[in-house]
């Protein structure tokens, strides 16, 4: 039984000869501004405040 990627699964990782490898800090910074749940923190704060006012 063969899988679709059996021919490439054990190949070495490509390293560019022309572009320097990005540092892990710069790579992480690319994704830092991403927020999958925009407004979620505000919704939690609002719900908390409403519950505190009830009691």
C-alpha positions, -999 to 999 in steps of 0.1 A, spaced: 0 0 0 15 34 -10 5 68 1 4 100 -21 35 115 -5 57 84 -1 81 97 -28 88 130 -10 84 122 27 120 115 34 136 142 13 158 168 31 142 201 41 149 228 14 172 257 24 174 286 0 208 296 -14 196 332 -20 174 342 9 186 340 46 165 320 69 140 340 89 147 341 127 121 324 149 113 358 165 105 374 131 85 345 120 64 346 152 59 383 148 41 377 115 14 359 133 12 379 165 -14 404 153 -37 377 142 -68 373 165 -91 346 155 -118 357 179 -119 395 175 -140 410 202 -140 379 224 -121 396 252 -146 425 252 -176 401 252 -161 383 283 -155 415 301 -191 427 294 -206 394 305 -185 395 337 -196 430 345 -232 421 339 -230 391 363 -212 412 389 -239 438 388 -266 412 394 -252 400 427 
